[in-house]
Amino acid sequence: MASKKQVDLILLVSLLILSSIIIVKPSHADDCPTEKTGGKIAVYWGQNSESDEGNLAEACDADLYNITVIAYLHVSGSTRYLDLRDHCPSGDCTVLAPQIRHCQSNKGIQVFLSVEIDAVDDPISLAQYLSDNFLSGKSGPLGAVALDGIDIAHFEYSSEPWHKLVAAIRASTDRKIYISGAPYCHTTLDSTIEKGDFDYLWVLYFGEWATCEYLGNDDFSNLLESWSTWTSKPVLADTLVFLGLVASDEPSAASYGYIPPEKLKSQVLPTVTESSNFGGIMLWNRYYDKETGYSTEIKDAFGTKVCECVCQAAASRRFNSLLAKSV
């Protein structure tokens, strides 16, 4: 006759198996990495007056964004300067330091610096400059800040050694630094992308140079075909790819590519969110988003992806723990 402990163990195993069948679908660790996330919203900030787009802390307090990208640091050879319109009183951008820390510490928002580069004299020297002045927590043009990442803007329009710059940025500090890039949707993959150097790519589906953006008439075929090309590249399997959109149909925002929120939700997001490396939406920019409420309209249309294999791993750990206590 079975002992009470044996009966309890049999009941426990049966309940755990039953609960796993109900709440956990089969999956494979290879196609469901445990750190996979999605559904973020990134936004550029800094290219409109403070009276129009508000300050950085206000953007973060809107609780709409996961990543804010400060734009821009301009680099031409050895010349480097911040262009943040009137956000820096008398040219002093160190006033932004407490706002940056507020976004990071109080709101849990990643803060990047977008670097617009005309020419690079020495990738290693530039990487060290970025590390010392924006990533180290030491005093720099934005004050004593340790930004979360560096965004490389318009890298597809020059032959600079971007992969060397990215590698040098990563080597300049022991902590994790996120690297993003913003190529237009028609861009041919270059050596930087092919080497898998980027953590995030916000592929731009707007602007007069793009040939794969939405042009109206409910025809999203070019956009979706382009998206499939980007997200199916094996070299980008570990890169989160964002749909780069403009938040307003004003001509000053972009020549082409605006997608009304209701069309985005009904005709685009159901397809693009199925990509395993879908990262979310990148919006140009905070000023236009504040005007139109674009992110408010779309933010609930996609969410963070929770991999089923994570649930399986957690269930397995609970099972082993309970089993150990029972025998």
Secondary structure, DSSP 8 states (H G I E B T S, - for coil): ---HHHHHHHHHHHHHHHHHHHH-----GGGS-TT----EEEEEESSS-HHHH--HHHHHHTS--SEEEEEEEEEETTEEEE--TTSSGGG-GGGGHHHHHIIIIIT--EEEEEEEEEE-S-HHHHHHHHIIIIISSS--TT-S---SEEEEETGGGS---HHHHHHHHHHT-SS--EEEEE-BTT----HHHHTT--SEEEEE--STT-SSS--STT--HHHHHHHHHHHT-GGGTTSEEEEEEES---TTT-SS----HHHIIIIIHHHHTTSTTEEEEEEE-HHHHHHH-HHHHHTTSS-----HHHHHHHHHHHHHHHHHHH-
